[in-house]
């Protein structure tokens, strides 16, 4: 499972047109030399320190420099990304509100019954900014050194180990549920408003483990505050070549 990040915007254009054609028509028309005429808001539906927040803050300075108007990050955390997505959906469809939409926002379309927005109806995709695998990390005090040790401990203590996620229905939540099913273990879910809060409590020893995206957890692995057991990518990551994939661990 990977966390794909997409920027979307509310659009009044016909959705039957290809995205690049819509963009070209928009910027080639009369408004091309005027857009943007004011600050552009990018809603990140998770708190500061989340993977989607880090990615957004990496590229917004370049957008500001290239287009001459500030691109402002607006963190709207909660409900697995749905609060921020709804705020973006309710914004005026004028191109001045963007949504940084991680995979969990798409997952929410199937997880929640009464959402007040629809990704296919209310948004147009602009660009895929990147994807990052998850890393299975535990608190260093947990007596495990690899995934097999973790599975054995979880089976010996059914329901006692706790795993943190960035919210019900989020990518880390569903990734861990998949891991539980495949490993045949029982662990208690502790949902948070975002990855940053989950990682903070994991470092403090309040929870046992989490699946965190590489941007959020690898700095803490490097500092020794967290222990990495495996990565969810198909191949080992160049960032941590010594870390095995979960497939390698069996």
C-alpha positions as CSV (number, residue, x, y, z in Angstrom):
1,X,0.0,0.0,0.0
2,X,1.3,3.4,-0.9
3,X,0.2,6.9,-0.1
4,X,-0.4,8.7,-3.3
5,X,-0.8,12.5,-3.1
6,X,-2.8,14.5,-5.6
7,X,-3.6,18.2,-5.9
8,X,-7.2,18.9,-6.9
9,X,-9.2,22.1,-7.4
10,X,-12.9,23.0,-7.7
11,X,-13.7,23.6,-11.3
12,X,-16.6,25.1,-13.3
13,X,-15.3,23.6,-16.5
14,X,-16.9,20.6,-18.2
15,X,-15.5,17.4,-16.7
16,X,-15.8,15.7,-20.1
17,X,-12.7,17.5,-21.3
18,X,-9.3,16.0,-20.7
19,X,-7.5,17.6,-17.7
20,X,-4.6,18.9,-19.7
21,X,-6.9,20.4,-22.3
22,X,-8.9,22.2,-19.5
23,X,-5.7,23.6,-18.1
24,X,-4.4,24.7,-21.4
25,X,-7.7,26.4,-22.3
26,X,-7.7,28.1,-19.0
27,X,-4.2,29.5,-19.1
28,X,-4.3,30.2,-22.8
29,X,-7.5,32.3,-22.6
30,X,-8.1,35.9,-21.5
31,X,-7.3,35.1,-17.9
32,X,-4.0,33.5,-18.6
33,X,-2.0,36.7,-17.9
34,X,-4.0,37.5,-14.8
35,X,-4.1,34.2,-12.9
36,X,-3.4,34.2,-10.1
37,X,-4.5,37.7,-9.2
38,X,-4.5,36.9,-5.4
39,X,-3.2,34.4,-2.9
40,X,-4.1,30.7,-3.6
41,X,-5.1,28.5,-0.7
42,X,-4.0,24.9,-0.5
43,X,-6.0,22.9,2.0
44,X,-4.1,20.0,3.5
45,X,-6.6,17.7,5.3
46,X,-4.1,16.6,7.9
47,X,-2.1,18.5,10.6
48,X,1.4,19.9,10.2
49,X,4.1,17.2,10.0
50,X,1.9,14.7,8.1
51,X,3.3,13.4,4.8
52,X,0.9,15.4,2.7
53,X,1.8,18.5,4.7
54,X,5.5,18.0,4.1
55,X,5.1,17.5,0.4
56,X,2.9,20.6,0.1
57,X,5.4,22.8,1.9
58,X,8.2,21.5,-0.3
59,X,6.6,22.7,-3.5
60,X,4.6,25.8,-2.5
61,X,7.7,28.2,-2.5
62,X,8.3,27.3,-6.1
63,X,4.7,28.0,-7.1
64,X,4.9,31.3,-5.3
65,X,8.2,32.2,-7.1
66,X,6.9,31.1,-10.5
67,X,3.4,32.7,-10.4
68,X,4.1,35.8,-8.3
69,X,1.3,35.2,-5.7
70,X,1.5,33.5,-2.3
71,X,0.4,29.8,-2.1
72,X,-0.8,29.5,1.5
73,X,-1.1,26.1,3.3
74,X,-4.3,25.7,5.3
75,X,-4.3,22.6,7.6
76,X,-7.8,21.3,8.2
77,X,-7.3,18.1,10.1
78,X,-9.9,15.5,11.2
79,X,-12.1,12.6,10.1
80,X,-9.4,10.9,8.0
81,X,-9.1,13.9,5.8
82,X,-12.8,14.5,5.2
83,X,-13.1,17.8,7.1
84,X,-10.5,19.4,4.8
85,X,-11.9,17.9,1.7
86,X,-15.4,19.2,2.5
87,X,-14.0,22.7,3.1
88,X,-12.3,22.6,-0.3
89,X,-15.5,21.3,-1.9
90,X,-17.5,24.2,-0.5
91,X,-15.1,26.8,-1.7
92,X,-15.8,28.9,-4.7
93,X,-14.9,27.1,-7.9
94,X,-12.5,29.8,-9.1
95,X,-9.2,28.1,-9.0
96,X,-8.1,29.8,-5.8
97,X,-8.7,26.8,-3.5
98,X,-6.6,23.6,-4.0
99,X,-6.9,20.4,-2.1
100,X,-3.9,18.2,-1.3
101,X,-5.7,14.9,-1.4
102,X,-3.9,11.8,-0.1
103,X,-5.2,8.3,-0.7
104,X,-7.3,8.4,2.5
105,X,-9.6,11.0,1.1
106,X,-10.4,8.7,-1.8
107,X,-10.8,5.8,0.7
108,X,-13.3,7.8,2.6
109,X,-15.7,7.8,-0.3
110,X,-16.3,4.1,0.5
111,X,-16.0,4.3,4.3
112,X,-18.4,7.0,5.2
113,X,-22.1,7.1,4.3
114,X,-23.0,10.8,4.7
115,X,-20.2,12.7,3.2
116,X,-21.1,16.2,1.9
117,X,-18.8,16.0,-1.0
118,X,-18.0,13.7,-3.9
119,X,-14.4,13.6,-5.3
120,X,-15.6,12.7,-8.9
121,X,-18.3,15.4,-8.9
122,X,-16.7,18.3,-7.0
123,X,-13.0,18.1,-7.9
124,X,-10.8,18.0,-11.0
125,X,-7.3,16.4,-10.6
126,X,-4.4,18.6,-11.4
127,X,-1.2,16.6,-10.7
128,X,0.1,13.6,-9.0
129,X,2.9,14.9,-6.8
130,X,4.3,11.7,-5.5
131,X,3.9,8.5,-3.6
132,X,5.6,7.1,-0.6
133,X,5.6,3.6,0.9
134,X,4.8,3.0,4.5
135,X,7.3,1.9,7.1
136,X,6.3,-0.4,10.0
137,X,7.8,1.2,13.1
138,X,7.7,0.3,16.8
139,X,8.7,2.0,20.0
140,X,12.3,0.9,20.8
141,X,11.2,-0.5,24.2
142,X,9.0,-3.1,22.4
143,X,11.0,-6.4,22.5
144,X,11.0,-7.1,18.8
145,X,13.7,-6.7,16.2
146,X,11.9,-7.8,13.1
147,X,8.4,-8.5,11.7
148,X,8.5,-12.2,12.8
149,X,9.2,-11.2,16.3
150,X,6.4,-8.7,16.2
151,X,3.9,-11.3,15.0
152,X,5.0,-13.8,17.6
153,X,4.6,-11.1,20.4
154,X,1.2,-10.1,19.1
155,X,0.0,-13.7,19.0
156,X,1.3,-14.2,22.6
157,X,-0.5,-11.1,23.7
158,X,-3.8,-10.9,21.7
159,X,-5.4,-7.5,21.9
160,X,-2.7,-6.0,24.1
161,X,-0.5,-4.4,21.5
162,X,-1.8,-1.0,20.2
163,X,-1.4,0.5,16.8
164,X,-1.8,4.2,15.9
165,X,-3.2,5.6,12.7
166,X,-4.1,9.0,11.2
167,X,-7.8,8.3,11.7
168,X,-10.5,5.7,11.0
169,X,-10.4,4.6,7.4
170,X,-7.0,6.3,6.8
171,X,-4.3,4.5,4.8
172,X,-2.3,3.6,7.9
173,X,-5.4,2.2,9.5
174,X,-6.3,0.0,6.6
175,X,-2.7,-1.0,6.0
176,X,-2.5,-2.3,9.6
177,X,-5.8,-4.1,9.3
178,X,-4.5,-5.8,6.2
179,X,-1.4,-6.8,8.1
180,X,-3.4,-8.1,11.0
181,X,-5.5,-10.3,8.6
182,X,-2.5,-11.7,6.8
183,X,-0.5,-12.3,10.0
184,X,-3.5,-13.6,12.0
185,X,-3.0,-11.3,15.0
186,X,-5.2,-9.1,17.1
187,X,-4.1,-5.5,18.0
188,X,-6.1,-2.5,19.3
189,X,-6.6,0.5,17.0
190,X,-5.9,4.0,18.4
191,X,-7.0,6.6,15.8
192,X,-5.5,10.1,15.8
193,X,-6.2,13.4,13.9
194,X,-3.1,12.9,11.8
195,X,0.2,11.1,11.4
196,X,2.2,13.7,13.4
197,X,0.0,13.1,16.5
198,X,0.3,9.3,16.1
199,X,4.0,9.4,15.8
200,X,4.4,11.7,18.8
201,X,2.5,9.3,21.0
202,X,4.5,6.4,19.6
203,X,7.8,8.1,20.4
204,X,6.4,8.7,23.9
205,X,5.6,5.0,24.3
206,X,1.8,5.5,24.5
207,X,1.2,3.1,21.6
208,X,3.1,0.1,20.3
209,X,3.5,0.6,16.6
210,X,2.2,2.3,13.4
211,X,2.6,2.2,9.7
212,X,3.9,5.7,8.9
213,X,4.9,7.2,5.5
214,X,8.6,7.5,5.0
215,X,8.6,11.3,5.2
216,X,7.1,11.3,8.7
217,X,8.9,8.4,10.4
218,X,12.4,8.0,8.8
219,X,13.9,11.0,10.6
220,X,12.8,9.4,13.9
221,X,14.2,6.1,12.9
222,X,17.6,7.7,12.1
223,X,17.6,9.4,15.5
224,X,16.9,6.1,17.3
225,X,13.6,7.2,18.7
226,X,11.7,4.6,16.6
227,X,12.7,1.2,15.3
228,X,11.8,0.3,11.7
229,X,10.9,-3.4,11.0
230,X,9.9,-3.3,7.3
231,X,8.8,-1.2,4.4
232,X,5.7,-1.8,2.3
233,X,7.2,-1.1,-1.1
234,X,7.8,-3.9,-3.7
235,X,11.5,-3.3,-3.5
236,X,13.8,-1.9,-0.9
237,X,14.1,1.9,-0.7
238,X,17.2,3.7,-1.6
239,X,16.6,5.9,1.5
240,X,16.9,2.9,3.8
241,X,18.6,0.1,1.8
242,X,19.2,-2.0,4.9
243,X,15.4,-2.1,5.7
244,X,13.7,-5.3,4.3
245,X,10.4,-5.2,2.6
246,X,7.5,-6.8,4.3
247,X,7.3,-9.3,1.5
248,X,11.0,-10.3,2.3
249,X,10.0,-10.9,6.0
250,X,7.3,-13.4,4.9
